[in-house]
Amino acid sequence: MGLIDKIVGFYEDIRELNSSNIQDFRGKMKSWLKMGMLAGRIFYIKDMWARDVAALTFASFMALIPFMAMMFVIARGFGYTAMLESWLSTTFEAQPVVAQTIVNFVHNYIENTQSNYIIGTGIVMFLYTIISLMQKIELTFDDIWHTGERSWKQIVTEYPTILFGLGMMILFASFFNVWTVNVIDDVDRIADMGETIPAFILHVAAFVPMFLFFVFCYCVIPNTYIRFRSTLVPSLLAGISMTALQYGYIYLQVFLSSYNVIYGSLAAIPLFLLWLQISWAIVVFGALLCYTNQNLHHYDLDLKYDHVKLEQRIKVCAVVMHQVCHRFNDGEQAYTPKDIHDVTKIPQQIINHAVKELLQAKLLVEIRSEKKGSFEESIILHPIEKIDHLTYGAMIERLFTYGADVVGLAEQNPDWEKWKDIDVLNAEFVESGKSINFV
């Protein structure tokens, strides 16, 4: 077997991995490779670099001064304004003029917002800019998690808490970063060659706030329930990537300082935008890893519903109908799509598509549960009418007839006798299926 065949075979093993059969460390590593492959595929197929990442870059650039103003207001309340300014200076180490310009803009923004003349307009613009950025971030995360966005009531009640939490996390990270940099400098000055471990520990400790920041974002921002453990490894990887990017950004500013001769203080803007876009790409990819981590069972055998045989799709629909009707007939607690997956072991994404078809065909009805969660966990399924009427034939008839008609099909002038024969055969097939009950 050649190298190419081994690579293809390894790829197929990962693609067809069944999450319910993971037992050893090797299987766990394969599952993480599959999560990364799935996240990369979703990122590419949805064109998230050009669509979501670019939009988030623009929105965050426009909200930079208002967001920093919010940070300075929070920092001022805790007496850490100087620490936040020091963090900005460290971030723009090779561009001190840029850091000072941002600080001046922020102070002017706060003063103007508090002015009696424009206090109303200033506060409205501040809230609009911040909420618009938050909504864009949430929409991106909700799109990844296939859930609906927050209502205005939820925005009013939940966004202030989320924004305050994000502000506190960033403030804590900046405070801790500046503190560790100062301590590391002192350690480097007084330590000899045999005392490098404390500095390494401090570098690791400086990473902790970044890790906690990503855990907070991935758990709280999406409008659905996210398991805490699903965010740990993606947050770790995102934090490492962001820390490496931060160091690269600082050092790259030094190498590109010659552009200051041409562009002056504007030389930092293209590099800053590139850093901002890569940062958002890391954030979005980390969110995709959280999704694939929590929903790896959706992709068991990596089957796509459109690629499944029509006969098999009809049988899956019949299995779902049988489970729902049987549960209803026994008077037991109704199933969710997740429950049906747990009972049947059919891949979750196949079950989800079958459930959606049955809902559209008016065979089942969904009841939303009160708890937040993904589609398969947040809806409870019931038969839409008496189960005596919901036979296999009735299911086939409704699956055949729901949806829109094809424009122009009637004008094709086919052999009408054959079309009549087809209609007769379909009717006979449906009628014969009406003797098959799901209970």
FENSULRA-V245536 format. One record per helix or strand of 2 or more residues. SS is the DSSP state (@ for helix, = for strand). FROM is the first residue (numbers start at 1). LEN is the number of residues. Records with the same first field share a line. If there is no record, write none. Layout:
# FENSULRA-V245536
SS=FROM-LEN ; FROM-LEN
This chain:
# FENSULRA-V245536
@=3-13 ; 19-3 ; 25-21 ; 49-14 ; 64-15 ; 81-11 ; 96-18 ; 119-27 ; 152-39 ; 197-24 ; 228-28 ; 257-38 ; 296-7 ; 305-3 ; 310-20 ; 337-8 ; 348-13 ; 375-4 ; 392-10 ; 409-4 ; 416-18
==364-5 ; 379-5
